[in-house]
């Protein structure tokens, strides 16, 4: 999906979408070369105010839902198309249960293993409507976020990398990683945008991935039956 965006809109998106608690990166932590499918992950998971649905190319119903929900969108993805998500990618739908009538948000998800731990890379599947969640807003400027990921069959846990942690480490010269500091014209606050390559990101996570302070509060979701939605 391609659309012309003028410079004023782009600058507004930079200052708005780079704000927030999730660490944002130009390049993905996990890509097609090292992504894997997790046995049994496909399905629907909830916490009090959110519902997450994971589907791979082997479960195309979610793509059919997306196309049905947005008949006027130029969606180039087709159900079952192998290169839609990459060989081992997921289409992920996030619904805000506390906002009835709001549009779902869709992400391309890649899961890979680093130092024995799973990590989930998320990138927004851009559609022409407003975002409802902090996850959606955080991804609007074509960025990636990544989380430590645990899956036990009936429960999954996501721990997003925290923007504040890496910002503080960079300011205090405790870590070195390629980045840009984006300063808001509205309140003079600043956020870090990581520009390191995928390989450099993976080396960074190998070194710092076990730092508890590097993560936001965990998002814990429980599996539900499709019929219970």
C-alpha positions in Angstrom: 0.0 0.0 0.0 1.6 3.2 -1.2 0.3 6.7 -0.7 1.8 10.2 -1.0 2.4 11.9 2.3 3.6 15.5 2.4 6.5 16.7 4.5 4.3 18.3 7.2 2.4 15.1 7.8 5.7 13.1 7.9 7.2 15.5 10.5 4.0 15.2 12.6 4.1 11.4 12.5 7.8 11.4 13.5 7.1 13.4 16.7 3.9 11.6 17.6 4.7 8.0 16.7 8.2 7.9 18.1 6.9 9.0 21.5 5.8 6.3 23.9 7.4 3.5 25.9 8.3 0.9 23.3 11.8 0.8 21.8 11.6 1.5 18.0 14.0 0.4 15.3 14.3 1.1 11.6 15.4 -2.4 10.9 13.9 -5.7 12.3 15.5 -7.8 15.0 14.0 -10.9 13.4 13.6 -11.2 9.6 12.8 -14.0 7.0 16.3 -15.5 7.4 15.9 -16.4 11.0 12.2 -16.5 11.7 10.5 -19.7 12.9 6.9 -20.8 13.4 6.0 -21.9 16.9 4.0 -25.1 17.1 0.5 -24.5 18.3 0.8 -20.7 18.5 -2.0 -20.0 16.0 -5.1 -18.9 17.8 -6.8 -16.2 19.9 -5.5 -14.8 23.2 -6.9 -12.2 25.6 -6.3 -10.1 28.6 -8.8 -7.8 30.2 -8.8 -5.1 27.5 -7.1 -6.7 24.5 -7.5 -9.6 22.2 -4.6 -10.8 20.0 -5.0 -13.3 17.2 -2.0 -15.1 15.6 -2.3 -16.6 12.2 0.4 -18.0 9.8 0.1 -18.6 6.1 -1.3 -22.1 7.1 -4.3 -20.3 8.7 -5.5 -17.8 6.2 -8.8 -17.0 7.9 -7.4 -13.8 9.4 -6.3 -12.5 6.1 -9.8 -13.1 4.8 -11.1 -11.1 7.7 -8.8 -8.2 7.0 -9.8 -8.0 3.3 -13.5 -8.2 4.3 -13.1 -5.5 6.9 -11.4 -3.1 4.5 -13.0 -3.6 1.0 -11.8 -0.2 -0.2 -8.1 -0.7 0.7 -5.5 -1.7 -1.9 -4.4 -4.7 0.1 -1.7 -6.5 -1.9 -1.7 -9.5 0.4 -3.7 -12.6 -0.5 -4.8 -15.5 1.8 -2.3 -18.3 1.6 0.3 -16.4 -0.4 3.7 -17.7 0.7 5.6 -14.5 0.4 2.9 -12.5 2.1 4.5 -12.8 5.6 7.7 -14.6 4.7 8.0 -18.3 5.0 7.7 -18.3 8.7 5.8 -15.1 9.5 2.5 -14.3 11.3 -0.3 -12.0 10.6 -1.4 -10.6 14.0 -4.6 -8.8 14.8 -4.9 -6.6 17.9 -8.4 -5.6 19.1 -9.0 -3.1 21.9 -11.9 -4.7 23.9 -12.4 -1.5 25.9 -13.1 0.5 22.7 -16.3 -1.0 21.1 -16.6 -0.3 17.4 -12.9 0.6 16.9 -11.0 -1.0 14.0 -8.6 -3.9 14.7 -4.9 -3.2 14.1 -2.8 -5.7 12.0 0.8 -6.4 12.3 3.4 -8.6 10.6 5.1 -10.7 13.2 8.4 -12.6 13.1 9.6 -14.8 15.9 13.2 -15.9 16.3 15.5 -17.3 18.9 18.5 -15.4 20.4 20.6 -16.9 23.2 18.0 -19.5 23.8 15.1 -17.0 24.2 12.3 -16.2 21.8 11.8 -12.7 20.5 8.8 -11.3 18.6 9.4 -8.5 16.0 6.3 -6.5 15.1 5.7 -4.1 12.2 2.4 -2.5 11.4 0.5 -3.5 8.4 -0.5 0.0 7.3 -4.2 0.7 6.7 -6.0 3.9 6.1 -7.6 4.5 9.5 -6.6 5.7 13.0 -4.8 3.6 15.5 -6.5 2.7 18.8 -3.7 1.2 20.9 -0.3 2.3 22.1 1.2 -0.6 20.1 -0.5 0.6 16.9 0.5 4.2 17.4 4.1 3.2 18.2 4.4 1.5 14.8 2.9 4.1 12.5 6.1 5.6 11.2 7.1 2.3 9.6 9.2 1.1 12.5 9.8 -2.2 14.2 9.4 -3.1 17.9 10.5 -6.2 19.6 9.6 -8.2 22.7 10.9 -11.2 24.6 8.3 -13.9 23.9 7.2 -16.9 26.0 4.6 -19.4 24.9 3.4 -22.3 27.0 0.4 -23.5 24.9 -2.4 -21.8 26.8 -0.6 -18.6 27.8 1.8 -16.2 26.0 3.9 -13.5 27.6 5.4 -10.5 25.7 7.9 -8.2 27.3 8.6 -5.2 25.0 12.0 -3.6 25.1 11.7 -0.2 26.9 12.7 3.0 25.1 13.5 4.7 28.4 16.1 2.1 29.3 18.1 2.3 26.2 17.8 6.1 26.1 19.3 6.2 29.6 22.1 3.8 28.7 23.1 5.8 25.7 23.0 9.1 27.6 25.3 7.6 30.2 27.6 6.0 27.7 26.9 2.5 29.0 25.9 1.0 25.6 26.9 1.7 22.0 24.4 1.2 19.2 23.6 3.1 16.1 20.7 5.5 16.7 19.2 8.9 16.1 17.7 11.1 18.8 14.3 12.6 17.7 13.3 15.7 19.6 9.7 16.9 19.7 8.9 20.5 18.7 5.9 20.4 21.0 7.4 19.7 24.4 11.1 19.3 23.7 11.0 15.7 24.8 13.3 13.3 23.0 13.1 9.7 21.9 15.7 7.2 20.5 15.2 5.6 17.1 17.5 2.7 16.6 19.2 2.6 13.2 21.4 -0.5 13.7 21.3 -3.3 11.2 19.5 -6.6 12.0 22.8 -8.3 12.6 23.9 -5.5 15.0 20.6 -5.7 16.8 20.9 -9.4 17.3 24.4 -8.9 18.8 23.0 -6.2 21.1 20.3 -8.5 22.3 22.8 -11.3 22.9 24.7 -8.9 25.2 21.8 -7.2 27.0 18.8 -9.4 26.5 18.9 -10.7 30.0 18.8 -7.3 31.6 15.5 -7.2 33.5 15.4 -3.4 33.5 15.5 -3.4 29.6 11.9 -4.4 29.4 8.5 -2.9 29.9 5.9 -4.6 32.1 5.0 -8.0 30.7 1.8 -8.4 28.6 0.2 -11.7 29.6 -2.5 -13.3 27.4 -4.5 -16.5 27.9 -5.8 -18.6 25.0 -9.6 -18.5 24.4 -11.7 -20.6 22.1 -12.7 -19.0 18.8 -16.4 -19.6 19.7 -15.9 -17.5 22.9 -15.1 -14.3 21.0 
